Amino acid sequence: METPAERPRVATLPGRALFAAAALPAVLRAAWRVARALRRTPIEQLPDRLRAVPTFTAAPFAAPWLRRPADLDAVAARLLPLLPPYGAGRCLKRSLLLLDLWARCGLAPRLHLGARRPGEGALAAHAWVTTGVPALDRRTGPAGHRELWSA
């Protein structure tokens, strides 16, 4: 059973709109950081670089209530098609954004890369993030994917 601290807080409908408006600059900044880092950093160094960020409470412009990882995930997922990096796959882009955003929430996210070979087709790859918080880690690798690398 999860404790109240581990349970994600989902805002009510008016609260969600206010949170989305307040979270937009943080999500846009994370997308810019990810796009820039993806162009300049080898993939094996990328998780450490994206996790090396100040937390939202340390930043002078960020309100402490912005530290809601489940709601940040929802805002990032909604905006994902519009955000850079544009050449990255959907799961990799989302995982890298969550790596940055959840590190800012004070969590210790880990990036996982896995793959499977479906029958005789092409290799299928997937990326996901874990934090050690059960409410957030429900999105682990899909069935049939074997983890090949994590950092």
Contacts in CASP RR format, 6 or more apart in sequence:
PFRMAT RR
TARGET T0000
AUTHOR 0000-0000-0000
METHOD contacts of the structure
MODEL  1
METPAERPRVATLPGRALFAAAALPAVLRAAWRVARALRRTPIEQLPDRL
RAVPTFTAAPFAAPWLRRPADLDAVAARLLPLLPPYGAGRCLKRSLLLLD
LWARCGLAPRLHLGARRPGEGALAAHAWVTTGVPALDRRTGPAGHRELWS
A
2 134 0 8 1.000
2 135 0 8 1.000
6 133 0 8 1.000
6 134 0 8 1.000
6 135 0 8 1.000
7 135 0 8 1.000
8 68 0 8 1.000
8 69 0 8 1.000
8 70 0 8 1.000
8 71 0 8 1.000
8 135 0 8 1.000
8 136 0 8 1.000
9 68 0 8 1.000
9 70 0 8 1.000
9 71 0 8 1.000
10 16 0 8 1.000
10 70 0 8 1.000
10 71 0 8 1.000
10 74 0 8 1.000
11 18 0 8 1.000
11 19 0 8 1.000
11 68 0 8 1.000
11 71 0 8 1.000
16 71 0 8 1.000
16 74 0 8 1.000
19 65 0 8 1.000
19 68 0 8 1.000
19 71 0 8 1.000
19 75 0 8 1.000
20 75 0 8 1.000
20 78 0 8 1.000
22 63 0 8 1.000
22 66 0 8 1.000
23 66 0 8 1.000
23 71 0 8 1.000
23 72 0 8 1.000
23 75 0 8 1.000
24 75 0 8 1.000
24 79 0 8 1.000
26 56 0 8 1.000
26 62 0 8 1.000
26 66 0 8 1.000
26 72 0 8 1.000
26 101 0 8 1.000
26 104 0 8 1.000
27 72 0 8 1.000
27 75 0 8 1.000
27 76 0 8 1.000
27 79 0 8 1.000
27 83 0 8 1.000
27 97 0 8 1.000
27 101 0 8 1.000
28 83 0 8 1.000
30 76 0 8 1.000
30 97 0 8 1.000
30 100 0 8 1.000
30 101 0 8 1.000
30 104 0 8 1.000
31 83 0 8 1.000
31 84 0 8 1.000
31 85 0 8 1.000
31 97 0 8 1.000
32 84 0 8 1.000
33 50 0 8 1.000
33 53 0 8 1.000
33 100 0 8 1.000
34 50 0 8 1.000
34 84 0 8 1.000
34 85 0 8 1.000
34 93 0 8 1.000
34 96 0 8 1.000
34 97 0 8 1.000
34 100 0 8 1.000
35 84 0 8 1.000
35 85 0 8 1.000
37 46 0 8 1.000
37 49 0 8 1.000
37 50 0 8 1.000
37 96 0 8 1.000
38 46 0 8 1.000
38 85 0 8 1.000
38 88 0 8 1.000
38 96 0 8 1.000
39 85 0 8 1.000
41 49 0 8 1.000
44 149 0 8 1.000
44 151 0 8 1.000
46 96 0 8 1.000
46 111 0 8 1.000
46 151 0 8 1.000
47 99 0 8 1.000
47 110 0 8 1.000
47 111 0 8 1.000
47 151 0 8 1.000
48 151 0 8 1.000
50 96 0 8 1.000
50 99 0 8 1.000
50 100 0 8 1.000
50 103 0 8 1.000
51 99 0 8 1.000
51 100 0 8 1.000
51 103 0 8 1.000
51 108 0 8 1.000
51 109 0 8 1.000
52 103 0 8 1.000
53 100 0 8 1.000
53 103 0 8 1.000
53 104 0 8 1.000
54 104 0 8 1.000
55 67 0 8 1.000
55 103 0 8 1.000
55 104 0 8 1.000
55 105 0 8 1.000
55 106 0 8 1.000
56 62 0 8 1.000
56 63 0 8 1.000
56 64 0 8 1.000
56 66 0 8 1.000
56 67 0 8 1.000
56 104 0 8 1.000
56 105 0 8 1.000
56 106 0 8 1.000
57 64 0 8 1.000
57 67 0 8 1.000
59 104 0 8 1.000
66 72 0 8 1.000
67 104 0 8 1.000
67 105 0 8 1.000
67 106 0 8 1.000
68 105 0 8 1.000
69 101 0 8 1.000
69 102 0 8 1.000
69 105 0 8 1.000
69 107 0 8 1.000
69 131 0 8 1.000
69 133 0 8 1.000
69 136 0 8 1.000
70 135 0 8 1.000
70 136 0 8 1.000
72 98 0 8 1.000
72 101 0 8 1.000
72 102 0 8 1.000
72 105 0 8 1.000
73 98 0 8 1.000
73 101 0 8 1.000
73 136 0 8 1.000
76 83 0 8 1.000
76 94 0 8 1.000
76 97 0 8 1.000
76 98 0 8 1.000
76 101 0 8 1.000
77 94 0 8 1.000
80 90 0 8 1.000
80 93 0 8 1.000
80 94 0 8 1.000
80 97 0 8 1.000
83 93 0 8 1.000
83 97 0 8 1.000
85 93 0 8 1.000
88 96 0 8 1.000
91 126 0 8 1.000
91 127 0 8 1.000
91 128 0 8 1.000
92 127 0 8 1.000
94 127 0 8 1.000
95 111 0 8 1.000
95 112 0 8 1.000
95 127 0 8 1.000
95 128 0 8 1.000
95 129 0 8 1.000
96 111 0 8 1.000
96 127 0 8 1.000
98 109 0 8 1.000
98 129 0 8 1.000
99 109 0 8 1.000
99 111 0 8 1.000
99 129 0 8 1.000
102 109 0 8 1.000
102 129 0 8 1.000
102 131 0 8 1.000
102 136 0 8 1.000
103 109 0 8 1.000
107 131 0 8 1.000
107 133 0 8 1.000
107 136 0 8 1.000
108 131 0 8 1.000
108 132 0 8 1.000
109 129 0 8 1.000
109 130 0 8 1.000
109 131 0 8 1.000
110 129 0 8 1.000
110 130 0 8 1.000
110 131 0 8 1.000
110 150 0 8 1.000
110 151 0 8 1.000
111 127 0 8 1.000
111 128 0 8 1.000
111 129 0 8 1.000
111 150 0 8 1.000
111 151 0 8 1.000
112 127 0 8 1.000
112 128 0 8 1.000
112 129 0 8 1.000
112 130 0 8 1.000
112 140 0 8 1.000
112 141 0 8 1.000
112 147 0 8 1.000
112 149 0 8 1.000
112 150 0 8 1.000
113 125 0 8 1.000
113 126 0 8 1.000
113 127 0 8 1.000
113 147 0 8 1.000
113 148 0 8 1.000
113 149 0 8 1.000
113 150 0 8 1.000
114 125 0 8 1.000
114 126 0 8 1.000
114 127 0 8 1.000
114 141 0 8 1.000
114 145 0 8 1.000
114 146 0 8 1.000
114 147 0 8 1.000
114 148 0 8 1.000
114 149 0 8 1.000
115 123 0 8 1.000
115 124 0 8 1.000
115 125 0 8 1.000
115 126 0 8 1.000
115 145 0 8 1.000
115 146 0 8 1.000
115 148 0 8 1.000
116 123 0 8 1.000
116 124 0 8 1.000
116 126 0 8 1.000
116 144 0 8 1.000
116 145 0 8 1.000
116 146 0 8 1.000
117 123 0 8 1.000
117 124 0 8 1.000
118 124 0 8 1.000
124 145 0 8 1.000
126 141 0 8 1.000
126 142 0 8 1.000
126 145 0 8 1.000
128 139 0 8 1.000
128 140 0 8 1.000
128 141 0 8 1.000
129 139 0 8 1.000
130 136 0 8 1.000
130 137 0 8 1.000
130 140 0 8 1.000
131 137 0 8 1.000
141 147 0 8 1.000
END
